[in-house]
Amino acid sequence: MAKILFVEDDLAFSESIVKWLETSHQVSHVTTAEAALLLLNERSYDCIIVDWELPGKSGFELVDSFRKAGGHSPMLFLTGRADLSSKLTGLDGGADDFLTKPCNARELSARIEVLIRRGTGKHLQDVITIGEVKLNLANRQITIRNKLVRFTQKEYDVLEFLMRHNNQSFSTTDLLLSIWPSETETAEGAVRQILYALRRKLKVEELADFVKTQPGGGYVIEGEAAL
């Protein structure tokens, strides 16, 4: 379970984001840069999410202070600024990623996952096993009953996401926002094609119901994960 510091003064927005992140991470939430710096002096975090426009010291100043003090944790900016110059300013100032508000909680979660992997040089877990399917996060290989089964990159990405979030249902829109880059031109139809191909390969391995379809068009992998 990764430790996340979330610095955001919009309480209504924060409540929904924190509730989502706490399903898989340990989250500390503060509303000012000053409070964040106090915590950062006392403990370390696997990822820091910072709102650009905070009361008092800005998020940009927080990132700058943290980096100048030798802080290396990956940092992600949240902001209402969508222009390229603001994005470049934030990245040049020490942030590792940039997400425009309002943002989807699942996309934010996916971005955090990428930053943590990049920062540690490895995945949070080495292997996830659900039933007869074993997913190796280090080498991106999938074995079914100890047999290596080949999947495309996107088929793997979808299967990994659903296995990480087992027992949760996701629509094609959710999967598009969570897995594909925000700049992508991929449509929901392409996501359905990936799911169709993925499930066809699972059917060949006699696991046609491993990825289930929920009423209303959601997709879910049921079962407890052995980590």
Buried (B, 14 or more C-beta within 10 A) or exposed (E): EBBBBBBBBBEEBBEEBBEBBEEBBEBBBBBBBEBBBEBBEEEEBBBBBBBBBBEEBBBBBBBBBBBEEEBEBBBBBBBEBEEEEBBEBBEEBBBBBBBBBEBBBBBBBBBBBBBBBEBEEEBBEEBBBBBBBBBBBEEEBBBBEEEEBEBEEBBBBBBBBBBBBBEBBBBBEBBBBBBBEEEEEEEEEBBBEBBEBBBEBBEEBEBEEBBBEEEEEBBBBBBEBEE
